[in-house]
Amino acid sequence: MRRLETIHLRLANTCSDEFIKNICHSYRGKAYFCIFRNEKLPGDIGIYIIHKSNNKETLPSNMGLSLASVLREYGMVEHSIWKEQCSTKEIVS
């Protein structure tokens, strides 16, 4: 089963494209992750780190802890770990 580590950042202002690019550049190659921006709240971004894990460990990764710590300087952060229960292999459009 995989684990999904989520970091939700809520900024008081709009999150710039440059801010997101800086996050991508700083953490590139450390893990598979993707960043989403809320369509209705441009100051909300979600960072999703996917871990392939066969163990039952539910601790945050070093990358997740580091990223959450850095982002707390910019706004409110929620950091959580999710355990995969089931999945499909295709994206439905």
C-alpha positions in Angstrom: 0.0 0.0 0.0 1.1 3.5 -0.7 0.9 6.5 1.7 -0.1 10.0 0.8 1.4 12.8 2.7 -0.5 16.0 2.4 0.5 19.6 3.2 -2.2 22.2 2.9 -1.0 25.8 3.0 -3.4 28.7 3.4 -2.0 32.1 2.6 -3.6 35.4 3.4 -2.9 36.5 -0.2 -2.7 34.9 -3.6 0.0 32.3 -4.1 2.3 33.3 -7.0 3.5 30.9 -9.7 7.0 31.9 -8.7 6.4 30.7 -5.1 5.2 27.3 -6.4 8.1 27.0 -8.9 10.5 27.7 -6.0 9.0 24.8 -4.0 9.3 22.5 -7.0 12.9 23.5 -7.6 13.9 23.1 -3.9 12.5 19.6 -3.4 12.9 18.2 -7.0 14.4 14.7 -6.9 13.7 14.0 -3.2 10.3 12.3 -3.7 7.4 12.1 -6.1 5.1 15.0 -5.3 2.6 17.3 -7.0 1.2 20.7 -6.1 -2.4 21.9 -6.7 -3.9 25.3 -6.2 -7.5 25.8 -5.1 -9.4 27.3 -8.1 -11.7 29.4 -5.9 -9.1 30.3 -3.2 -5.9 31.2 -4.9 -4.0 31.5 -1.6 -4.6 27.8 -0.9 -2.2 25.2 -2.2 -2.0 21.5 -1.6 1.3 19.6 -1.8 0.9 15.8 -2.1 3.9 13.5 -1.6 3.3 9.8 -2.6 5.3 7.2 -0.8 5.5 3.5 -1.8 5.5 1.7 1.5 4.9 -1.8 2.6 5.3 -1.1 6.3 2.7 0.2 8.7 4.6 3.3 9.6 2.5 6.4 9.5 5.2 8.9 10.4 5.7 12.0 8.2 8.8 12.0 5.9 11.8 14.2 6.4 10.8 16.0 3.3 7.3 16.6 4.5 8.5 17.8 7.9 11.0 20.1 6.3 8.5 21.5 3.8 5.8 22.0 6.5 8.2 23.8 8.7 9.4 26.2 6.0 5.8 26.9 4.8 4.6 27.8 8.3 6.6 31.1 7.9 4.1 32.0 5.1 0.8 30.9 6.4 -1.3 28.3 8.2 -0.2 24.7 7.5 -2.0 21.4 8.0 0.2 18.3 7.6 -1.2 14.8 7.6 -0.6 11.2 6.4 -3.1 9.1 4.6 -2.9 5.3 4.0 -4.2 4.0 0.7 -7.2 1.7 0.9 -7.8 1.1 -2.8 -7.1 2.7 -6.2 -7.8 2.6 -9.9 -5.0 2.8 -12.5 -6.8 5.2 -14.7 -7.7 8.9 -14.5 -11.3 9.7 -15.2 -11.8 13.0 -17.0 
